Amino acid sequence: MDYRIEKDMLGVKSINDEKYYGINTIRAMENFNIGDKFVNIDFVKEIALIKKAAAMVNIKLKKLDEEKGKAIIKAAEEVVSGLFDENFHINAFQGGAGTSTNMNVNEVIANRALELLGRKKGEYDIIHPNNHVNMSQSTNDVCPTALRIAAIRKIRKLADALASLQEAFQIKEDEFANILKLGRTELMDALPMMAGQGFGAYAKAIERDRWRIYKVEERLRVINIGGTAIGTGLNATNKYIFMITDLLQDLTGIGLARSDFPMDITQNADVFVEVSGLLKSCAVNLMKISNDLRLLGSGPRGGFGEILLPMEQAGSSIMPGKVNPVIPEMVAQVAMRIISNDSGITFAAASGQLELNAFIPIITENLLESLELLERTIIIFREKCIEGIEVNKDKCKENLEKSTAMTAALINHIGYDKASEVAKRSLASGKTLREILICEKILSEEEINKILNPLELTKPGIPGK
């Protein structure tokens, strides 16, 4: 195995010559060797895209030699394509506000560009990671910009996944529109409802999530590229700033906008908190829905048993025939992770100091993980759970008839107190409300049929009038 020697202000390091990263990356791998939670590769690829754009602009401005610039552009494109993914193994939890990640990308692109020119890795006098690949840039404008681009791409996928989930709930709303079941409040018998109405409520909650998440993209479009270290733009000309913003619009297909005050974007991370908060809201809805489904599908004999969830895998190593609601359970656990990630993002954003937030790495990791987890989870939730749900009509009817839920419909006919007495006698005797009303001649059978009509019970108005 061949090695090359690289040096920096702290000393020298031997580097496996098969690797495209350099001494900065080696130090980061050694310093942050706390596990295999590596920097999100999509974030890395967006950084590489920015390097490509910077090289293109610097060539046009004649700040970068065209031959070297084209090699950098080609190398950056290869990084974006995933060709060098194995060269990005720095831990996601790193000090330095993302400098290690930025330098990792700079070194890989520089060494690949050197190779494309027929030179050896490490010949930085020809193409230097800082002088050429990082020209007119800083970690502090590159990383926030890359995070915003990566987040927008994932938000669009998440919004599409939510739209499909909403549609799946709406299909179930129509499918179960004529099945009467028992509603519950505080886990106790409440009013009757149509099974489809419950799924309609889920669809509305997901609709809000979809719209909020779709719209929040606007908050991420403002970027600080060209602001360099603290937002003042030192070492980046105005021409460069305008040109790279326009070019990134073209390369990403996203309506990115140059910040009119880059120092704000450089030091303040509140927008990421805002985005994460909406992901948390979505997680809350998903967790509530998944827990509802677990309750409604509980049993098969000792629980509610009103819906039948798709059976995906055996549920026990000791109880034959047991099938657990594994998909809703997965959804709930992902929701817990999203909520936890939001707390981390909140703490990190609040911990920024003066002209820079040093905790951008954990904001990046948590936000991108939340977006990815939500999208994948929602797709699986829809495909392996929601689309296959069935309603147990017999169990819905049985639970409803055994309850006293329909006594509320009697209030306007016999009064609250009388209705309470009927409910009490029903529970004590085991007879249905209908049987007691007829037996005690409280109402005629014709009146009872009108009052307890399912279509009357599940819509606004006074049943029977």
C-alpha positions in Angstrom: 0.0 0.0 0.0 1.4 3.4 -1.0 1.3 6.4 1.2 1.7 10.1 0.6 2.8 12.7 3.2 0.7 15.8 3.7 1.4 18.6 6.2 -0.5 21.4 7.8 0.2 24.0 10.6 0.1 21.2 13.2 2.5 18.8 11.5 2.5 15.9 9.0 0.4 12.8 8.4 0.8 9.7 6.3 -2.3 9.1 4.0 -3.2 6.0 2.1 -2.7 7.1 -1.5 -5.8 5.3 -2.6 -7.9 7.8 -0.7 -8.9 11.2 -2.1 -9.2 13.0 1.2 -6.3 14.7 2.8 -4.8 15.8 6.2 -7.8 17.8 7.4 -10.1 14.9 6.9 -7.6 12.5 8.6 -7.5 14.8 11.7 -11.3 15.0 11.8 -11.7 11.2 11.5 -9.2 10.8 14.4 -10.7 13.6 16.6 -14.3 12.7 16.2 -14.0 8.9 16.2 -17.1 8.3 18.3 -19.0 5.9 16.1 -20.2 5.4 12.5 -22.8 8.1 12.3 -21.3 9.8 9.3 -22.2 13.2 7.8 -25.3 12.9 5.6 -24.1 12.1 2.1 -26.8 14.2 0.5 -25.5 17.2 2.4 -22.0 16.4 1.1 -23.3 16.3 -2.4 -24.9 19.7 -2.1 -21.6 21.1 -0.9 -19.9 19.6 -4.0 -22.5 21.2 -6.1 -21.6 24.6 -4.6 -18.0 23.9 -5.3 -18.9 23.3 -9.0 -20.8 26.5 -9.1 -18.0 28.5 -7.5 -15.5 27.1 -9.9 -17.7 28.0 -12.9 -18.2 31.6 -11.6 -14.5 32.0 -10.8 -13.5 30.9 -14.3 -15.9 33.5 -15.8 -14.4 36.1 -13.5 -10.9 35.0 -14.5 -9.9 34.3 -11.0 -9.4 30.6 -11.6 -7.3 29.1 -14.4 -9.7 27.5 -16.9 -7.9 24.1 -17.1 -7.8 23.8 -13.3 -11.3 25.1 -13.0 -12.7 22.5 -15.5 -11.0 19.7 -13.6 -12.5 21.0 -10.3 -16.0 21.1 -12.0 -15.6 17.5 -13.3 -14.4 16.3 -10.0 -17.3 18.0 -8.2 -19.8 16.4 -10.6 -18.3 13.0 -9.8 -18.8 13.6 -6.1 -22.4 14.6 -6.7 -22.9 11.4 -8.7 -21.8 9.3 -5.7 -18.6 8.1 -7.2 -16.5 8.9 -4.1 -19.0 8.3 -1.3 -16.6 6.1 0.6 -14.3 9.1 1.1 -16.8 10.9 3.3 -16.6 9.2 6.7 -16.3 12.1 9.1 -18.6 11.7 12.1 -21.8 13.8 12.0 -21.1 15.1 15.5 -18.0 17.3 15.0 -16.6 20.5 16.3 -15.8 23.4 14.0 -19.2 24.4 12.7 -18.8 22.1 9.7 -15.2 23.0 8.7 -14.2 19.4 8.7 -16.9 18.4 6.3 -16.2 21.4 4.0 -12.5 20.5 3.9 -13.3 16.9 3.3 -15.1 17.9 0.2 -12.4 20.4 -0.8 -9.7 17.7 -0.5 -11.5 15.0 -2.4 -12.3 17.4 -5.2 -8.8 18.8 -5.3 -7.2 15.3 -5.4 -9.6 14.0 -8.0 -9.0 17.2 -10.1 -5.3 16.6 -9.9 -5.8 13.0 -11.0 -7.9 14.2 -14.0 -5.0 16.5 -15.0 -2.6 13.6 -14.8 -1.0 14.7 -11.6 -0.5 13.0 -8.3 -2.8 13.3 -5.3 -1.4 15.8 -2.8 0.3 18.1 -5.4 -1.5 21.1 -3.9 0.8 23.6 -5.5 -1.1 22.8 -8.7 -4.7 22.5 -7.3 -5.1 23.4 -3.6 -8.2 22.5 -1.5 -8.4 26.0 -0.1 -6.8 28.3 -2.7 -8.7 26.8 -5.6 -11.6 24.5 -4.6 -12.6 26.8 -1.7 -12.0 30.0 -3.7 -14.4 32.9 -2.7 -16.0 30.6 -0.1 -16.0 29.8 3.6 -17.5 26.9 5.6 -19.8 29.4 7.1 -21.6 30.3 3.9 -21.2 27.0 2.1 -22.7 24.7 4.8 -25.8 26.7 5.6 -26.5 27.1 1.8 -25.9 23.4 1.2 -28.2 22.5 4.2 -31.0 24.7 2.8 -30.8 23.1 -0.6 -30.7 19.6 0.7 -33.6 20.3 3.0 -35.7 21.8 0.2 -35.1 18.7 -2.0 -36.2 16.5 0.9 -39.2 18.7 1.8 -40.5 18.3 -1.7 -40.3 14.5 -1.5 -42.0 14.6 2.0 -44.8 16.8 0.7 -45.5 14.3 -2.1 -45.5 11.4 0.4 -47.9 13.3 2.6 -50.2 14.0 -0.3 -50.4 10.3 -1.1 -51.1 9.4 2.5 -53.8 12.0 2.6 -55.4 10.5 -0.5 -55.2 7.0 1.1 -57.1 8.2 4.2 -59.7 9.9 1.9 -60.2 6.6 0.0 -60.8 4.9 3.3 -63.2 7.7 4.3 -65.3 6.9 1.3 -65.0 3.2 1.6 -66.2 3.1 5.2 -68.7 6.0 4.8 -71.8 3.8 5.6 -70.5 1.8 8.5 -71.8 2.9 11.9 -69.5 2.5 14.9 -69.0 3.7 18.4 -67.1 7.0 18.9 -65.0 7.4 22.1 -63.8 10.3 24.2 -61.2 9.7 26.9 -61.4 6.0 25.9 -65.0 5.9 27.1 -68.1 5.3 25.0 -69.2 8.5 23.3 -71.5 9.3 20.4 -72.0 7.1 17.3 -70.1 8.0 14.2 -69.4 6.6 10.7 -66.2 4.7 10.5 -65.3 6.8 7.4 -65.6 9.9 9.5 -62.6 8.9 11.6 -60.5 8.4 8.5 -61.7 11.7 7.2 -60.4 13.4 10.3 -57.0 11.7 9.8 -57.0 13.0 6.2 -57.6 16.6 7.4 -54.7 16.4 9.9 -52.3 15.1 7.2 -53.6 17.7 4.8 -52.5 20.5 7.2 -49.1 18.8 7.6 -48.7 18.6 3.8 -49.6 22.2 3.3 -47.4 23.5 6.1 -44.4 21.5 5.0 -44.9 22.4 1.3 -45.0 26.1 2.1 -42.1 26.1 4.5 -39.7 25.7 1.5 -40.1 29.4 1.0 -38.4 30.0 4.3 -35.3 28.1 3.2 -34.7 29.7 -0.2 -32.8 32.7 1.1 -29.1 31.8 1.2 -25.9 33.5 2.4 -23.5 32.2 -0.2 -20.9 34.8 -0.8 -21.1 36.0 2.8 -17.9 34.0 3.5 -16.8 33.8 7.1 -19.2 36.1 9.0 -21.4 37.5 6.4 -19.4 40.5 5.4 -18.3 38.9 2.1 -14.6 39.3 2.6 -12.7 37.7 -0.4 -15.9 37.4 -2.5 -16.8 40.1 -5.0 -20.3 41.4 -5.6 -20.2 40.0 -9.1 -19.3 36.6 -7.7 -22.1 36.8 -5.1 -24.8 37.6 -7.7 -23.5 35.2 -10.3 -23.2 32.2 -8.0 -26.7 32.7 -6.6 -28.1 32.8 -10.2 -26.1 29.8 -11.2 -27.2 27.8 -8.1 -30.8 28.6 -9.1 -30.1 27.0 -12.5 -28.2 24.0 -11.2 -30.8 23.1 -8.5 -34.0 24.2 -10.1 -34.9 25.9 -6.8 -35.9 29.6 -6.6 -33.0 30.5 -4.3 -32.5 34.1 -3.4 -29.5 36.1 -2.2 -29.8 37.3 1.3 -29.9 41.1 1.6 -28.1 40.7 5.0 -25.9 37.6 4.8 -24.7 38.1 8.4 -28.2 37.2 9.6 -28.2 33.9 7.8 -24.7 33.1 8.9 -25.3 33.4 12.6 -29.0 32.7 13.1 -30.5 29.2 12.7 -34.1 30.0 13.7 -35.4 29.0 10.2 -34.2 25.4 10.8 -36.1 25.5 14.1 -39.2 26.6 12.3 -38.9 23.8 9.7 -38.2 21.2 12.4 -41.2 22.4 14.4 -43.4 21.6 11.4 -41.9 18.2 11.1 -42.6 17.7 14.8 -46.2 18.7 14.3 -46.4 16.1 11.5 -44.8 13.5 13.8 -47.4 14.3 16.5 -50.2 13.7 14.1 -48.7 10.5 12.9 -48.1 9.2 16.4 -51.7 10.0 17.4 -53.1 8.3 14.3 -50.9 5.2 14.7 -51.9 4.8 18.3 -55.6 5.1 17.4 -55.1 2.4 14.8 -53.4 0.2 17.4 -56.4 0.7 19.8 -59.1 0.2 17.2 -57.3 -2.9 15.9 -56.5 -4.4 19.3 -57.6 -8.0 20.0 -58.4 -10.0 18.1 -60.7 -11.2 20.9 -59.9 -9.1 24.0 -59.6 -5.6 22.4 -61.7 -3.2 20.4 -61.4 -5.2 17.2 -63.2 -2.7 15.1 -60.6 -2.5 12.3 -58.4 -5.2 10.8 -54.8 -4.1 10.2 -52.8 -5.9 7.5 -50.8 -8.8 9.0 -47.1 -8.2 8.2 -45.2 -10.7 10.4 -45.4 -13.1 13.3 -45.6 -11.3 16.5 -44.2 -13.5 19.2 -41.5 -16.1 19.7 -43.6 -17.9 22.4 -47.2 -17.2 21.5 -48.2 -18.9 18.3 -50.6 -17.1 16.0 -50.0 -13.7 17.6 -49.7 -10.8 15.1 -48.7 -7.4 16.4 -49.4 -3.9 14.8 -45.7 -3.5 13.8 -46.2 -0.8 11.2 -48.1 1.6 13.5 -45.5 0.8 16.2 -42.7 1.8 13.9 -44.5 5.0 13.0 -44.8 5.9 16.6 -41.1 5.3 17.3 -40.1 7.4 14.3 -42.4 10.1 15.6 -40.5 9.9 18.9 -37.2 10.3 17.1 -38.5 13.4 15.1 -39.6 15.0 18.4 -36.2 14.3 19.9 -34.4 15.6 16.9 -36.5 18.8 17.2 -35.3 19.3 20.7 -31.7 18.9 19.6 -32.2 21.5 16.8 -33.8 23.9 19.2 -30.9 23.6 21.7 -28.3 23.9 19.0 -29.9 27.0 17.4 -30.2 28.7 20.7 -26.6 27.9 21.5 -25.1 30.0 18.7 -22.8 32.8 19.8 -22.1 36.1 18.1 -21.3 35.8 14.4 -21.5 32.0 14.0 -23.4 29.0 15.3 -20.8 26.3 16.0 -23.5 23.7 16.2 -24.6 23.6 12.6 -23.4 20.0 12.3 -26.0 18.6 14.7 -28.7 20.9 13.2 -27.8 19.5 9.8 -27.8 15.9 10.9 -31.1 16.1 12.9 -33.0 18.0 10.3 -32.0 15.9 7.3 -32.5 12.7 9.3 -36.0 13.9 10.3 -36.9 14.7 6.7 -35.7 11.3 5.4 -37.2 9.3 8.2 -40.6 11.0 7.8 -40.7 10.5 4.0 -39.8 6.8 4.2 -42.0 6.1 7.1 -45.0 7.7 5.6 -44.6 5.7 2.4 -44.4 2.4 4.3 -47.3 3.5 6.6 -49.5 4.0 3.6 -48.4 0.9 1.6 -48.2 -1.6 4.4 -51.0 -0.3 6.7 -53.5 2.3 5.6 -54.2 0.9 2.1 -55.0 -2.5 3.5 -57.1 -1.6 6.5 -60.6 -3.2 6.7 -63.5 -2.5 9.1 -65.0 -5.3 11.1 -68.6 -4.4 10.6 -70.0 -7.0 13.0 -67.7 -5.9 15.8 -68.6 -2.2 15.2 -72.3 -3.1 15.4 -71.9 -5.2 18.5 -69.9 -2.5 20.4 -72.3 0.1 19.5 -75.4 -1.8 20.5 -73.8 -2.8 23.8 -73.1 0.8 24.7 -75.3 3.7 25.8 -73.8 6.0 23.3 -77.1 6.8 21.6 -78.7 8.2 24.7 -77.5 11.7 23.7 -80.0 11.5 20.8 -82.8 11.2 23.3 -82.1 14.4 25.2 -84.4 16.6 23.1 -87.2 14.1 23.3 -87.2 12.9 26.9 -84.7 15.2 28.6 -81.2 14.7 30.0 -82.3 13.2 33.4 -84.7 10.7 31.9 -82.1 9.7 29.2 -79.5 9.2 32.0 -82.0 6.8 33.8 -82.5 4.9 30.6 -78.7 4.6 30.2 -78.3 3.4 33.7 -81.0 0.7 33.4 -79.5 -0.4 30.1 -76.1 -0.9 31.7 -77.6 -2.7 34.8 -79.9 -5.0 32.9 -77.8 -5.7 29.8 -80.7 -4.7 27.6 -80.3 -2.3 24.7 -81.6 1.2 24.8 -84.1 0.3 22.1 -85.4 -2.6 24.2 -85.9 -0.4 27.3 -87.5 2.4 25.4 -90.0 0.0 23.9 -90.6 -2.2 27.0 -91.2 0.8 29.2 -93.2 2.6 26.5 -91.1 5.7 26.8 -91.2 6.2 23.0 -93.0 4.5 20.2 -91.1 2.2 17.9 -91.7 4.7 15.0 -90.2 7.5 17.1 -87.3 5.3 18.1 -86.5 4.4 14.5 -86.4 8.1 13.5 -84.3 9.2 16.5 -81.8 6.3 16.2 -81.4 6.5 12.5 -77.6 6.3 11.8 -77.7 9.1 9.2 -79.4 11.3 11.8 -77.0 10.4 14.5 -73.8 11.3 12.7 -74.6 14.8 11.3 -75.5 18.2 12.7 -79.1 18.6 13.9 -81.6 17.1 16.3 -82.2 13.4 15.5 -85.9 12.6 14.8 -86.9 16.3 14.2 
